[in-house]
Structures are given as C-alpha cells and as structure tokens.
C-alpha cells in the first residue's frame, strides 16, 4: 500500500481515475468501519491505514482541483490569444494570396478591355478599373493590419510609424510617435502585443473620440517596455469589467497585457480625452539582453 501511495503522489492522476479511486476507498472504509462496529471489535491496523489512504487521496484530488481552477483561466486566455493571432495570419494569407490575386487578374482584364472598347464605353470601363484598383489597395491594407509582416523586418518603432502614417493619412488628426531609445532586442510576443494595443487604441479613437491630436510614446525602462497613448478626444467612462460591459477592444488590451504579466492603466473621462499606459515587463532571460542594449546606447 505504501508503494501504491508513493506512486500516486509521484505522478499526477487523471480526474476520472482520481474520482473512481476516492470513491472506492470511501466505500471500502465505510464497509470496514460498519463491520468493526457490528462485531464490536477493536480497530485493526489495516483499517487505520485504509482511512489514512482515503484521506490522502481526497486531499490530493482537492489540491489538483484547486490548482486546475487557479491556472485554467490564464491558460485559456493565452490559448485564445494564440488562436486569435493564428486566425489573423490565416485570413491575411487568404486575402493577400487568393483574393488579392483574383482582384489583380480582374484589374488586368479590365485594362485589356479598356484598350479595345469603343469610346462611348471608355468612361464606364475607367470607373471599373479605378474601383478594382481601390478595392485591391483596401484588401492589401486589411491584410497588413491582420498580419503586420513588417514587425519582423522593420521592428516595432518603424512598424508603428508605418501603420500610423497609413491609417491617419486622410484624417485631420495630428499625430506623433516618440521613441528616444533603440528598441532592438524586443521579444516578438511583446512587440506584437504593443502593436495590437496601439492599433486598437487608434481604431477606437477614429470611431468614437473625434480627436485632433494623438501622441504615442515608447520607452525602454529598467522594468520593461512602456507604451503611452494619449489623445484629446471626447473620452469615455472606462468599464470595471470591459468584457461584460461591451468594451471588447479594452478587454482585448487587458488580455494581451495579462498574458505577458504586465500592467494596463486607462484614464479617461467624457470630454477630457483618453490616456492609455501599458507596461510590458522584461522576461528573465530578456532582462539581461535589454540591459546590455541599454549599456551599448
């Protein structure tokens, strides 16, 4: 019995196996206790050991249940974010490779027709070519938003600058991106999270805030990467639980921060603009690399 208990403790038991084992031990203990009570006999050593084994099995199952309840939400959030990024990449590839190629072929066919159509149809064909060109450009923009390929080649600062330039190109928003330190050596998951949070903040600003000025600041701090996003828009009342109160964008920001063990602060009031402060802590193995880059600067 000692060997069985030792092996039970050494390797984690499955939930189903643990439930059946606990049930069997409880039944055996109850039956043996009733037999001892019916015969008015002394409590034998084997029954005491059986009671002890039942207690240990119950405690192990309770501990594993509490552990799974404690870690399951975080693991689920991490998995959901991973699935979301994978789905973004898949949609980006389909837009770029499949739909983009079809639109390119349609654009070439329309240009071929335009060269052969009579003059009275040239106007309609020209509108068709312009529409196809604009649609192709929009598809490429959406593909780039879903999967920012430039993060790997250009880095976080250049990717954010390109995104802000493209997104705010035809708006009245005056924007500025401040980054006083070099951001080399930033982990990929941190760069993706910072890019996505900025992307979501800018999208919300354009949809709801009606802001005129936007400031995005990146800083390499000893404790981690700092991201500040400020606008002078209409502002809003941040929800205590954004996911339950319909603020899915804010909920997505919180999930990305939580995945990396960082902190997120959203300060906003109606009519007073919005300030978003995010801190991504350095991972233990990235801390030394970040410090070395700081020394080199």
C-alpha positions as CSV (number, residue, x, y, z in Angstrom):
1,X,0.0,0.0,0.0
2,X,2.9,2.4,0.8
3,X,4.3,1.8,-2.8
4,X,0.9,2.5,-4.3
5,X,0.5,5.7,-2.4
6,X,4.1,6.8,-3.3
7,X,3.4,6.2,-7.0
8,X,0.1,8.0,-6.7
9,X,1.9,11.1,-5.3
10,X,4.8,10.9,-7.7
11,X,2.7,11.2,-10.9
12,X,-0.4,13.3,-11.4
13,X,-3.6,11.3,-11.7
14,X,-6.3,12.0,-14.1
15,X,-9.6,13.4,-12.9
16,X,-11.6,10.3,-13.8
17,X,-9.1,7.9,-12.2
18,X,-8.9,10.1,-9.1
19,X,-12.7,10.2,-8.7
20,X,-13.0,6.4,-9.0
21,X,-10.1,5.8,-6.6
22,X,-11.5,8.1,-4.0
23,X,-15.0,6.5,-4.3
24,X,-13.6,3.0,-4.0
25,X,-11.5,3.9,-0.9
26,X,-14.5,5.6,0.7
27,X,-16.7,2.6,0.1
28,X,-14.0,0.2,1.5
29,X,-13.5,2.4,4.5
30,X,-17.2,2.7,5.2
31,X,-17.8,-1.0,4.8
32,X,-14.9,-1.9,7.0
33,X,-16.0,0.6,9.7
34,X,-19.5,-0.9,9.7
35,X,-18.1,-4.4,10.1
36,X,-16.0,-3.4,13.0
37,X,-19.0,-1.6,14.6
38,X,-21.3,-4.6,14.1
39,X,-18.8,-7.0,15.7
40,X,-17.7,-4.7,18.4
41,X,-14.1,-5.4,17.6
42,X,-11.0,-3.3,18.1
43,X,-9.9,-1.1,15.2
44,X,-7.3,-3.1,13.3
45,X,-4.1,-1.5,11.8
46,X,-5.1,-2.2,8.2
47,X,-8.4,-0.3,8.7
48,X,-6.4,2.7,10.1
49,X,-4.1,2.6,7.1
50,X,-7.2,2.5,4.8
51,X,-8.6,5.5,6.5
52,X,-5.3,7.3,6.1
53,X,-5.1,6.4,2.3
54,X,-8.6,7.7,1.8
55,X,-7.7,11.0,3.5
56,X,-4.6,11.3,1.3
57,X,-6.4,10.5,-1.9
58,X,-9.2,13.0,-1.1
59,X,-6.6,15.7,-0.2
60,X,-4.7,15.1,-3.5
61,X,-7.8,15.3,-5.6
62,X,-8.9,18.5,-3.8
63,X,-5.5,20.1,-4.3
64,X,-5.4,19.2,-8.0
65,X,-8.9,20.6,-8.4
66,X,-7.9,23.9,-6.8
67,X,-4.8,24.0,-9.0
68,X,-6.7,23.5,-12.2
69,X,-9.2,26.1,-11.2
70,X,-6.4,28.5,-10.4
71,X,-4.5,28.2,-13.6
72,X,-7.2,27.3,-16.1
73,X,-8.4,30.9,-16.8
74,X,-4.9,32.2,-17.6
75,X,-4.1,29.2,-19.8
76,X,-7.5,29.7,-21.5
77,X,-6.7,33.4,-22.1
78,X,-3.3,32.6,-23.5
79,X,-4.8,29.9,-25.8
80,X,-7.5,32.3,-27.0
81,X,-4.9,35.0,-27.9
82,X,-2.8,32.4,-29.7
83,X,-5.8,31.2,-31.7
84,X,-6.7,34.8,-32.5
85,X,-3.3,35.6,-33.8
86,X,-3.2,32.3,-35.9
87,X,-6.6,33.2,-37.4
88,X,-5.5,36.7,-38.2
89,X,-2.4,35.3,-40.0
90,X,-4.6,32.8,-41.9
91,X,-7.1,35.5,-43.0
92,X,-4.2,37.7,-44.0
93,X,-2.7,35.0,-46.2
94,X,-6.1,34.3,-47.9
95,X,-6.7,38.0,-48.5
96,X,-3.2,38.5,-49.9
97,X,-2.7,35.3,-51.9
98,X,-6.3,34.3,-53.0
99,X,-8.5,37.4,-53.1
100,X,-5.6,39.7,-54.0
101,X,-4.6,37.6,-56.9
102,X,-8.2,37.4,-58.2
103,X,-8.6,41.2,-57.9
104,X,-5.2,41.7,-59.7
105,X,-6.4,39.4,-62.6
106,X,-9.7,41.2,-62.8
107,X,-7.9,44.6,-62.9
108,X,-5.6,43.3,-65.8
109,X,-8.7,42.0,-67.7
110,X,-10.5,45.4,-67.3
111,X,-7.4,47.2,-68.5
112,X,-7.3,44.9,-71.5
113,X,-11.0,45.6,-72.3
114,X,-10.5,49.3,-71.9
115,X,-7.9,49.3,-74.7
116,X,-10.4,47.6,-77.1
117,X,-13.8,49.1,-76.2
118,X,-15.3,51.9,-78.2
119,X,-15.1,55.5,-77.0
120,X,-18.7,55.6,-75.6
121,X,-17.8,52.8,-73.1
122,X,-14.4,54.1,-72.0
123,X,-15.9,56.1,-69.1
124,X,-17.6,53.1,-67.5
125,X,-14.6,50.9,-68.0
126,X,-12.3,53.6,-66.5
127,X,-14.6,53.7,-63.4
128,X,-14.4,49.9,-63.2
129,X,-10.6,49.9,-63.3
130,X,-10.4,52.6,-60.6
131,X,-12.8,50.6,-58.4
132,X,-10.8,47.4,-58.8
133,X,-7.6,49.3,-58.0
134,X,-9.1,50.9,-54.9
135,X,-10.5,47.5,-53.8
136,X,-7.1,45.8,-54.3
137,X,-5.4,48.5,-52.2
138,X,-8.0,48.1,-49.4
139,X,-7.5,44.3,-49.4
140,X,-3.8,44.8,-49.1
141,X,-4.2,47.3,-46.2
142,X,-6.5,44.9,-44.4
143,X,-4.1,42.1,-44.9
144,X,-1.3,44.2,-43.5
145,X,-3.4,45.1,-40.5
146,X,-4.3,41.5,-39.8
147,X,-0.7,40.3,-40.1
148,X,1.9,43.1,-39.6
149,X,4.7,41.3,-41.5
150,X,7.0,44.4,-41.2
151,X,7.4,43.7,-37.4
152,X,10.0,41.0,-38.1
153,X,11.9,43.0,-40.7
154,X,11.5,46.7,-39.7
155,X,11.0,46.4,-35.9
156,X,8.3,47.8,-33.6
157,X,9.0,51.6,-34.0
158,X,9.1,51.5,-37.8
159,X,6.1,49.3,-38.0
160,X,4.1,51.6,-35.7
161,X,5.1,54.6,-37.7
162,X,4.1,53.0,-41.0
163,X,0.8,52.0,-39.5
164,X,0.0,55.4,-38.1
165,X,1.0,57.1,-41.4
166,X,-1.2,54.8,-43.4
167,X,-4.2,54.8,-41.0
168,X,-4.2,58.6,-40.3
169,X,-3.2,59.6,-43.8
170,X,-6.6,61.0,-44.9
171,X,-7.7,62.3,-41.5
172,X,-7.4,65.6,-39.6
173,X,-5.5,64.0,-36.7
174,X,-2.1,65.4,-35.9
175,X,-0.1,62.5,-34.6
176,X,3.4,62.0,-33.1
177,X,5.4,58.9,-32.3
178,X,8.1,59.4,-29.8
179,X,10.8,56.8,-29.2
180,X,14.0,58.1,-27.7
181,X,15.8,54.8,-27.3
182,X,16.6,52.0,-29.7
183,X,14.1,49.1,-29.4
184,X,16.4,46.4,-30.7
185,X,16.1,43.1,-28.8
186,X,12.4,43.4,-28.1
187,X,10.8,39.9,-27.8
188,X,8.4,39.1,-30.6
189,X,5.3,38.5,-28.4
190,X,5.9,41.9,-26.7
191,X,6.2,43.7,-30.0
192,X,3.0,42.1,-31.3
193,X,1.1,43.0,-28.1
194,X,2.3,46.6,-28.2
195,X,1.4,46.9,-31.9
196,X,-2.0,45.4,-31.4
197,X,-2.8,47.6,-28.4
198,X,-1.8,50.7,-30.4
199,X,-3.8,49.5,-33.3
200,X,-6.9,49.0,-31.2
201,X,-6.5,52.4,-29.5
202,X,-6.1,54.3,-32.8
203,X,-9.2,52.5,-34.2
204,X,-11.3,53.4,-31.2
205,X,-10.1,57.0,-31.4
206,X,-11.1,57.3,-35.1
207,X,-14.5,55.6,-34.5
208,X,-15.6,57.4,-31.3
209,X,-13.3,60.0,-29.9
210,X,-13.2,62.6,-32.8
211,X,-9.7,63.6,-31.6
212,X,-7.5,66.2,-33.2
213,X,-4.1,65.2,-31.6
214,X,-2.6,61.8,-30.9
215,X,0.7,61.0,-29.1
216,X,2.2,57.6,-28.9
217,X,5.3,57.2,-26.8
218,X,7.6,54.1,-26.4
219,X,10.2,53.9,-23.7
220,X,12.7,51.3,-22.7
221,X,12.6,51.3,-18.9
222,X,14.6,49.1,-16.5
223,X,11.5,47.2,-15.5
224,X,10.1,46.8,-19.0
225,X,8.8,48.4,-22.2
226,X,6.5,51.3,-21.6
227,X,3.7,52.3,-24.1
228,X,1.7,55.5,-23.6
229,X,-1.1,56.6,-25.9
230,X,-2.8,59.9,-25.4
231,X,-5.5,61.8,-27.4
232,X,-7.6,64.9,-26.9
233,X,-10.9,63.3,-28.0
234,X,-14.3,63.1,-26.4
235,X,-13.2,60.5,-23.8
236,X,-15.4,57.9,-22.2
237,X,-16.0,56.1,-18.9
238,X,-13.8,53.0,-18.7
239,X,-15.7,49.9,-17.5
240,X,-14.6,47.9,-14.5
241,X,-15.1,44.7,-16.5
242,X,-14.8,45.7,-20.2
243,X,-15.6,42.2,-21.5
244,X,-19.0,42.1,-19.7
245,X,-19.9,45.7,-20.5
246,X,-19.4,45.6,-24.2
247,X,-16.0,47.2,-24.4
248,X,-14.3,44.4,-26.4
249,X,-11.4,46.5,-27.5
250,X,-10.4,47.4,-24.0
251,X,-10.9,43.7,-22.9
252,X,-8.6,42.6,-25.7
253,X,-5.9,45.1,-24.5
254,X,-6.2,43.7,-20.9
255,X,-5.9,40.1,-22.1
256,X,-2.7,40.9,-24.0
257,X,-1.2,42.6,-21.0
258,X,-2.2,39.9,-18.7
259,X,-0.7,37.3,-21.0
260,X,2.7,38.9,-20.6
261,X,2.3,39.7,-16.9
262,X,2.2,43.4,-17.5
263,X,0.0,46.3,-16.2
264,X,-2.5,48.4,-18.1
265,X,-4.0,51.8,-16.9
266,X,-6.8,53.5,-18.8
267,X,-7.6,57.1,-17.7
268,X,-10.4,58.8,-19.4
269,X,-13.5,61.0,-18.7
270,X,-16.2,62.3,-21.0
271,X,-14.8,65.4,-22.7
272,X,-11.3,65.0,-21.3
273,X,-9.6,62.8,-23.7
274,X,-8.0,59.3,-23.1
275,X,-4.7,58.2,-21.8
276,X,-3.6,54.6,-22.0
277,X,-0.5,53.4,-20.2
278,X,0.9,49.9,-20.6
279,X,4.0,48.3,-19.2
280,X,5.4,45.1,-20.6
281,X,7.9,43.6,-18.1
282,X,11.1,42.0,-19.4
283,X,11.3,38.3,-19.2
284,X,14.1,37.0,-17.0
285,X,16.2,35.9,-20.0
286,X,15.4,39.1,-21.9
287,X,16.3,41.4,-19.0
288,X,20.0,40.8,-19.4
289,X,19.7,41.4,-23.1
290,X,17.8,44.6,-22.6
291,X,20.3,45.9,-20.1
292,X,23.2,45.1,-22.5
293,X,21.5,47.1,-25.2
294,X,21.0,50.0,-22.8
295,X,24.7,50.0,-21.9
296,X,25.6,50.0,-25.6
297,X,23.5,53.0,-26.2
